[in-house]
């Protein structure tokens, strides 16, 4: 892995994404990975995972269908039972149309699905970083406290490129404006590890690697266009 730690998000998003992450696990190029419980079936194949590999729940509330029965989390889904896209999701939070109990129910359902498949979940983060929003964060933290999970630190995000800085600025502004009107949640991490969101950096990684410290975690999305360089090349 070199002198930095690499974390892979979106296991289960598509077959090629899972295959790329499995390959990286076999080659011991990642310290951990996050799984989309909403995108996997009844079996999960992580042939390269070792007992030292960390596994996280990648909470998804904005793409696809819920793990819970849609009628039991009705404020999170449309008439067809699908999650609302990110910006509609945010607008519904702003209008008070999403119930906190639905957040908690679905986050716990996603956690239980993964543990029932035999995964040892120790971290929790989210698809498109929605756990950085105050109302979502409250539910995520409640589940994290209940099961002793480490929340990805969203209050100490580092950004290098103009694209990354713009994305971070928008996320911070949204988190200020939405109820309960709090800044980006600071969360907490074990071993004082910091998080860099390379999904926002794309090709800026190699140019800026000199700025990475040995205890930082680089969040990547292997096999997806958002991670154009491809972590496998680093």
C-alpha positions in Angstrom: 0.0 0.0 0.0 3.0 2.3 0.2 3.1 4.9 2.9 -0.6 5.8 2.8 -3.8 3.9 3.5 -6.4 3.2 0.7 -10.1 2.6 1.4 -12.4 1.4 -1.4 -16.0 2.4 -1.5 -19.0 1.0 -3.3 -18.5 -2.8 -3.1 -21.6 -4.3 -4.8 -22.4 -1.2 -6.9 -21.8 -3.2 -10.1 -20.1 -6.6 -10.8 -17.0 -4.9 -12.2 -16.7 -2.7 -9.2 -16.8 -5.6 -6.8 -14.3 -7.5 -9.0 -11.8 -4.6 -9.0 -12.1 -4.3 -5.2 -11.6 -8.1 -4.8 -8.5 -7.9 -6.9 -7.1 -5.1 -4.8 -7.9 -7.0 -1.6 -6.0 -10.1 -3.0 -3.0 -7.8 -3.8 -3.3 -6.3 -0.3 -3.5 -2.8 -1.7 -6.5 -1.7 0.4 -6.8 -1.5 4.2 -10.6 -1.7 4.0 -13.7 -1.4 1.9 -17.4 -0.3 2.3 -20.3 -2.4 1.1 -23.6 -1.3 -0.4 -26.1 -3.5 1.3 -28.8 -2.2 -1.1 -26.9 -3.5 -4.1 -25.9 -7.0 -3.1 -27.9 -10.2 -3.1 -28.0 -13.0 -0.6 -24.3 -13.9 -1.0 -21.2 -11.7 -1.0 -17.9 -12.8 -2.4 -14.8 -11.2 -1.0 -12.2 -13.8 -1.8 -9.3 -11.6 -1.2 -10.4 -10.3 2.2 -8.2 -11.2 5.2 -8.9 -11.1 8.9 -7.0 -7.8 9.1 -9.1 -6.1 6.5 -11.6 -3.5 7.8 -15.2 -3.6 6.5 -17.7 -0.8 6.5 -21.3 -0.3 5.8 -21.8 2.2 3.0 -25.2 3.5 3.9 -27.3 4.3 0.9 -30.4 6.4 1.0 -30.3 8.0 -2.5 -30.0 5.3 -5.2 -31.9 2.1 -5.9 -34.3 0.4 -3.4 -34.2 0.1 0.4 -33.4 -3.1 2.3 -36.5 -2.5 4.4 -39.9 -3.1 3.0 -40.7 0.2 1.2 -44.0 0.8 3.0 -42.2 0.8 6.3 -39.8 3.6 5.3 -42.3 5.5 3.1 -40.8 9.0 3.6 -37.6 7.8 2.0 -39.0 6.4 -1.2 -41.2 7.4 -4.2 -44.4 5.7 -5.4 -42.4 2.9 -7.1 -40.5 2.2 -3.9 -37.2 3.7 -5.1 -35.0 6.1 -3.1 -35.1 9.7 -4.2 -32.0 11.1 -6.0 -29.6 13.1 -3.9 -31.0 16.6 -4.5 -34.6 15.6 -4.2 -33.6 13.8 -1.0 -32.0 17.0 0.3 -35.0 19.1 -0.7 -37.3 16.7 1.1 -35.2 17.0 4.3 -35.4 20.8 4.0 -39.2 20.6 3.7 -39.5 18.3 6.7 -40.9 15.4 4.5 -38.6 12.7 5.8 -39.1 11.0 9.1 -36.1 10.4 11.4 -37.5 7.0 12.3 -37.3 5.9 8.7 -33.6 6.8 8.6 -32.9 4.7 11.7 -34.9 1.8 10.5 -33.3 1.6 7.1 -29.7 2.2 8.3 -30.1 -0.6 10.9 -31.7 -2.9 8.2 -28.7 -2.3 6.0 -26.3 -3.1 8.9 -28.1 -6.3 9.8 -28.2 -7.5 6.2 -24.4 -7.4 6.0 -23.8 -8.9 9.4 -26.3 -11.7 8.6 -24.1 -12.4 5.5 -21.2 -13.0 7.9 -19.4 -9.7 7.4 -17.6 -8.2 10.5 -18.7 -4.6 10.2 -16.6 -2.1 12.1 -17.0 1.1 10.1 -19.9 3.1 8.8 -20.0 5.8 6.1 -22.4 6.6 3.3 -23.1 6.8 -0.4 -22.6 10.4 -1.7 -21.6 11.4 1.9 -25.2 11.9 3.0 -24.2 11.0 6.6 -22.6 14.4 6.8 -26.1 16.0 6.9 -27.2 16.6 10.5 -30.5 14.7 10.4 -29.0 11.7 8.7 -25.9 11.8 11.0 -28.1 11.6 14.1 -29.5 8.2 12.9 -26.1 6.9 11.7 -24.5 7.9 15.1 -27.3 6.1 17.0 -26.6 2.9 15.1 -22.8 3.4 15.4 -23.1 3.8 19.1 -25.4 0.8 19.4 -23.0 -1.6 17.5 -19.7 0.1 18.4 -18.9 1.2 14.8 -16.5 3.9 13.8 -18.0 6.7 11.8 -16.0 8.1 8.9 -14.8 11.6 9.9 -16.6 14.1 7.7 -15.5 17.2 9.6 -11.8 16.9 8.7 -12.1 16.4 4.9 -9.0 17.4 2.9 -9.3 18.6 -0.7 -6.7 19.4 -3.3 -8.3 20.2 -6.6 -10.7 22.9 -7.6 -13.4 20.3 -8.3 -12.9 18.8 -4.9 -13.0 22.1 -3.1 -16.2 23.1 -4.9 -17.9 19.8 -3.9 -16.8 20.2 -0.3 -18.0 23.9 -0.2 -21.5 22.8 -1.5 -21.7 20.0 1.0 -20.8 22.3 3.9 -23.3 24.9 2.8 -26.1 22.4 2.5 -25.2 20.9 5.9 -25.5 24.4 7.5 -28.9 25.1 5.9 -30.6 21.8 6.6 -32.2 20.9 9.9 -31.0 20.5 12.6 -28.8 23.4 11.2 -25.4 21.9 12.2 -22.1 22.1 10.4 -20.5 19.0 8.8 -20.6 16.4 11.4 -17.2 15.8 12.9 -17.7 12.1 13.7 -14.8 10.2 15.2 -12.3 7.7 14.0 -10.1 5.1 15.7 -6.3 5.6 15.7 -6.6 9.3 14.7 -6.9 8.5 11.0 -7.9 11.3 8.7 -9.9 10.9 5.6 -9.2 12.3 2.1 -12.1 11.9 -0.4 -10.4 11.0 -3.6 -13.7 10.4 -5.4 -13.6 14.2 -5.7 -10.0 14.3 -6.8 -9.9 11.9 -9.8 -6.7 12.6 -11.7 -5.4 14.9 -9.0 -4.2 12.0 -6.8 -0.7 11.5 -8.3 0.0 15.2 -8.5 -0.9 15.7 -4.8 0.4 12.4 -3.3 3.3 14.4 -1.7 0.8 16.0 0.6 -0.5 12.8 2.0 0.6 11.7 5.5 1.2 8.1 6.5 -1.8 8.0 8.8 -4.3 9.4 6.3 -6.9 7.3 4.5 -7.6 7.9 0.8 -11.2 7.1 -0.2 -11.4 5.7 -3.7 -14.1 4.1 -6.0 -12.3 1.4 -8.0 -14.0 0.4 -11.2 -16.1 3.6 -11.4 -15.7 6.5 -13.8 -15.5 8.9 -10.8 -12.1 7.3 -10.0 -10.7 7.7 -13.5 -7.1 7.0 -12.8 -7.9 3.7 -11.3 -6.4 2.9 -7.9 -4.8 -0.3 -9.4 -2.3 1.9 -11.2 -1.0 3.6 -8.2 
